[in-house]
């Protein structure tokens, strides 16, 4: 992957076509590269791309890298509604004969 040009359009199908390995083998290799911080894949949604299709950006490194800055939703101090829940008494459906 590092020997391919920078403008190469990475995809699983493209990597399979460019290799002698199977699709499963390449998928497992990509997963291993992600787990060991050599590969980061960013998903771009249709509103973020010129083609208006979902695209993936592959960032590949020769040495392990820390995860790039990813904007995550701030979860601190989020307002949550307090909803009171009543504990109703349970109805006895077993009728006892006296």
Buried (B, 14 or more C-beta within 10 A) or exposed (E): BEEEEEEEEBEEEEBBEEEEEEEEEBBEBBEEBEEEEBBBEEEEEEEEEEEEEEBEEBEBEEEEEEEEEEEEEEEEEEEEEEEEEEEEEEEEEEEEEE
